[in-house]
Amino acid sequence: MSVEPMIPRTSHSHSAQDQNPTAAVMTARSLVPEILARADEIEAARRLPADLAGTIAQTGLFRLATPRLYGGEELHPADIVRVIEEVSHADGSVGWCVMIAVATTPIAAILPERWAKEIYGNPMTITGGALAPSGRATPVDGGYRVTGRWQWGSGTQNCQWICGGSLIMENGTPRQMANGEPELHLMFFSADQVEILDTWNPSGLRGTGSHDFQVRDAFVPGDRSTIMGVTRPRLRTPLYLFPFFGFMGMSVCSVALGIARRAIDELIALATKKVPTWTQRPLAQRPVVHVQIAEAEAALRSARAFVFDAIDAAWDLAAAGKTSPTEIRRDLRLAAANAVRQSVRAVDLMYEAGGGSAIHAESPLQRCFRDVHVVTQHFIVNPSTFEQTGKLYAGIGPASPML
């Protein structure tokens, strides 16, 4: 597939920050020409090429949420959203790989210092993994023996460290915590402990390399893991007081927002030169297309505004050293899920407006269509989020532990 150059978006600025981009956004933009030039290669390889991953690592974009203590950027979540959007506008798969790496780095603020330094101290380190409790960990002297297989190992071919959610087992059953919940740890494995299985052959986000991965009887030191939802951050700076699952949701939805903006830009570019069959007027002169563009723009920009509003509310509390209450965490999760839903709506409108031109492999619109619909399947933004948050708006609790 031949991806067209990115369309300038000066008419689509959404805030003062967008009109005056940060250094990280400018860094992301500097990568766009290479990403666009390699779009076909990324799609065909079903992964982010190792040399391109290395180039991105050198820029620091994988370390946007890594603590400054370990040489990371430790950016405001709103700035992280903008960077992921920018990369995703160029290529959804590359944006997804950046997002996954970024979303795992706040764990550096939770791990004991010796492991945080070993894993995140190298500026070229890339991390990834899966939170799903697909591993089984048996306590042994000094740590755990872990066996498991996880799905959605996005970008793991380029990772030096890979994490996986694992239940702690005792006498063949999951160990219970004081609150009655199973004890679930996020285990960190070195890359040489992990086997990546060639399972990724999806409709969209094909270039993410989201293969299954597994470990067999892998030893993990006891302090190279965290108890999910229980272990508190050692570093008490605002980014690490920001709700973890809310941060993950914002990271995921950023990919969809970037893809949707690309779809709108591509349709506008197509509309100026396409003259549909059986008509003498360019697509850009058709009233129905005007409506579709306006509806897509409204869907995208209103959803994006909700995202930044929710981030600001949570950040104000985190900056004051306070924990976000249920209402703030609810809004973060809903804003992220809504951003994905509205991004899908925007892309679908542009795909429909593109007509027969949009279905061909050389059209970026078909890639946007395929990619954005795969984003919807991530557990942090899937349709169940509307049920979870809607119950809370209705005054029905309790909140999910993963809110």
N, C-alpha and C positions, 0 to 999 in steps of 0.2 A: 504494500500500500504506500502510495506517495502522499506524504502529509504536506499540505501547503504551508507557507510561512505564516507565522503568527500575525494576526491583524492588529494594528495599533488600537489601543483602547482609551484614547484620551477623552472620548465622549462618554465613557462609562465609568468615570471615577466615582467612588462611593463615599469618600470621606477625605478629610485633610491628610490623614496618613497615607491614603492611596495616591494622592496628588504629590506627596513628598515621600517617596518610598524610602524605606530603611536600607541600610547597607546590606542586610541579609536578602532583601527582595532584589536589590540590584545584582547581588551575586547570583541569585537564581536566574535572573534575566540573562546574565552573561553565559549561562549554560544552554540557553534555548536553541541557538543555531545547531550545536552538536546533537542535541536531543532530537530535533526535527529531522536532521539529516540521517539519523540512525533509526527512525521509527519502524521501518520495514524490518530491519535486522532484529530489533527488540521483539517485535511481534512474532517473527519466525522462530527465534531462538526460545521463546516462551520464558525468558528471564532477562534480568538486567545484566548486560555484558560486564564481565569482571573489570575491564579497563575503564569503562564508564563509571562503574561504582567507585573505583579508585579515584577518578577525577572528582566526583561529587564529594567523596570523603575529604579530599584535599581542601575543598572550599569550606568545609565545616558544616554543610547543610544537614548532615546526619546527626549533628551535635547541638541542634537548636535548643533542646531542653536538658542538655547535660549540665551539671553544676559547674559554675565558674571555678570552684575549688579544684576541679579536675580538668580545667582548660576548656570547658564548654561555653556556650553562649548564654544559657539560662534566660531566654527571651520571655517577654510578656506573651501569654497565649494568643492574643489577637495578632501579634506580629508573626507567630508561628503559623497561624491560619493563612495569613497573606502569602507567606513563602510557599507553603504546600499548594495553595491555589495557583501560584505562578508556575510551578513546575508541572502541575496537573493540567494546566491550560496547554502546555506544550505536548504532554504525553501523559495520559491517565495512569499507565503502568509505572512510569518512572515516578510520578507523584505518589503513587501508592507505596512504592518501595521507600521513598524518603519518609513518608508518613509513618510506616511501620518502625523504621529505625528510630525516628524521633519519639514515637509513643512509648518505646521501651526504655529510653534513657532516664526518665525521672526515677527509675528504680535505683539509680546510683545514689540517690538521697536517702534510701532506705537500707541498703546493704551496709554491713560493717565496713569501716574505712579501708581495711586491708584488701577486701575484695572489690570495693568500689574503685580503688586505685588500680588494682591489677586489670580489671575489666575495662574501665573507662579512661584510665590515665593515658593510654596511647591515642593520639589524635586521629589515627587511621582506623580505629576500632569501629566495626559495624555490629549492632546487635539486632536480634529479631526473636521470633518465637510465637507461642500461642498460650493464652490464659486457660483454655479449656482444661478441665480436670481429667485428662486422658492418660495420665501417668499413675503408677502405683509405686509408692516409696516405702521400703521396709527399713526401720531404724537398725543401724549397726554401730559398732564402736566408731566414734568420730564423725558420724554422719548418716547417710542413707544409701541404699541400693535402689536404683530407680529403673523401672521398665515401663515403656509406654510408646504409643504412636499417636501423633497429633496431625490434624489437618491444617490447611491454610498457613504453611510455613513460608510466607512471603519473603522473598529476598534472602533466604537462608543460605543459598549457594555462596553468597558474598560475606557471610557473617563469621566472625571469629568466636562469638559467644551466642548461644541460643537458649532461650528459656522455655519451660513447659510446666503447666499447672499439673500438680500431682497430689493425690490423696495419700495421707499417711496411714499405713495399714498396721493393724495389730490383730493377731490371731485370725487373719484372713478377712477382716472387716475394717471399714474406715474408722479411724480413731475420732472420737467426739471431743469437741471443745466444751468449755463450761456452759456455753449457751445452747448446747445441743446440736450445733452445726458441725458437719464433718470438717476436720482439720485439713485445709487445702494450702499447700505450699507452692510458691513459684520457684522452681529449681533452675539453677544456671549450669549449663553444660558447655564445656569447651567444644569447639567444632569437631575435634578428632573423636569425640564420644558419640557423635550423631551420624546416623545414616539417612541421607536424603533419598526418597523414593520417587521415581518418575511417574507422578500421578496427575499432573496439572495439564488439562486439555479442555479449557472452558470456552464459553462463548465470548467473554470479554475480559479485560485486564489480563490478557494472555501473556504479556511480557513481565508479569510480576514474579514468575517462578514459584508460585504458591503451592509447591508440592507437599505431600505428606512427609513427615520426618519421624524417626524413631530412635530410641535408645534401648539397649538391652543390658540389664544388670550394671548400669553406670553408677560409679561411686560419686556422690556429691557431698563435700564437707558440710557439716551441720549448719555452719554460719554462711554458706553460699546459697542460701535460700531465704525467702521471706514468707510469713504467714499472710496470705491474701486477706485484706480487709481488717487485719489485726496489727501487724507490725507498723509502727508509726515512723515517719521520717526522722532521721537523725538531724538532717539539715532543716532548719525552720525558716527558711526564706520563703517569700510569697509563692513562688512557682510550685513548691513542694507541699504547701498548705492548700493549694488549689485542689478541688475534688478530682481524684485520680480517674474515675470512670467518666466524669464530665470532660476531663482533658482528652481522654481517648475518643469520646464521641465527637468533640470539636475537631480533632485531628482527622478522623475518618470523613466527616462531612466536608472538610476542606477539599478533598479530592473531587467530590461530586460538584462542588461549587466551581472549581476550576474547569472541569469538563463542560459544565453547562455554559459558562462564559465562552468557551471555545466554540460550542455549537452555535450560539447566537452570532458570534463574529463570522463564522464560516458561512452561515446562511445569508447574512447581509452581503458578504463578498460574492457569493453565488448569485444572489438576486439581481445584482447590477449587470450581469453578463448573460444570464440564462433567459432565453425566450422559449416558453413552453410550446409544445406541439399544439397546433390548431389555434394559435393566437399570434398576434403581431406585437404584443406588448411584453417588455421584460418582466420578469417575476417581481422586480422591485416596484412595479406600478400596479400590482394587483391589490385591491383593498383587503381581501382575505389574508394576504401575507402581512399586510400592515397590522392587522388585528393579532395575528399569531406572534409577530415580533413583540408587540406591546405586551401581550399576555405573558410571554416568556420573560421579558425584562422585568415586569412587575413581580412575577413569581420568584425570580432569582434575587432581586434586590431586597424585597421585603423579608425573605427568608434569611438573607445575609445580615440584615439589620437586627433581627431577633438574635442571631448568633452573637453578634458583638455586644448587644445589650445584656445578654445572659453572662457573657464573659466578664464584662465590666462589673456587674453586681457581685460575682464570685471573687473577682480580683480585689475589689475594695475590702472585702472581709479578710482575704488572705494577707493583703498588705498590712492590715491592722493586727495580724497574728491570730485571727479568729477562725474557727472551724465553720464551714458553710452548713446552715441548717437544711432540713429536708427540702424546703421550698426552693432554695437556690440550686441544689443538686437536681431537683425535678426540672427546673427551667433549663438547665444546661442540657440534660438528656433530651428533652422535648425539642429544644432549638436545633440540636444536631440532627435528630430524626426528621424534623420538618424540613431542614435544609436539604437533606437527601431527597425527600419526596418532591419538593418543589424544583430541585435540580432536574429530576427525572421528567417532571412536567415540562420544564423549559426545553430539554433536549428532545422530548417527543414532539413538541410543537415544531421545532426547527427541522426535525427529520421528516415530519409530515409535509411541511412547507417546501422542502427540497424536492419532493416528488421522486420520479424515477432516478434522478441523478444521485440521490442519497443512498441508494442500495448498492452501488458499485464499490469494489475494493479500493479504488483510488480516491473515494470521497471520505474526507475526515468525518463527515456527519455519521456515516455508518459505524465508524470506530467509536465516536462519542456515544452513540446509541447503545452499542454493545457494552462499553465500559461502565457507563453510569448505572445500567441495570444490574451489573454484578455488585457494585457498591452497596446496593440495597440489601444484599444478603448478609452483610456483617451483623453479628448479633447485637452490637452496641447501637445500631441505628435501624434495625429491622422493624416491621410493623408492630411487633409486640410492645415496643416502647410507648406507643400511643395508649395502649391499654394500661401499662404500668403507671404512666404519668397521669392519665385521665382519672384513674381511681383516686390519686392523691388530690387532684383538683376538686373531686367530688367529696373529699373528706373521708375517704375510706383507706385505712392503712392495714398493716404497717408498710413502710417503704421497703423495697427490695434491698438486700445487702449490697447489690451491685449498682445502686442508683448513683 
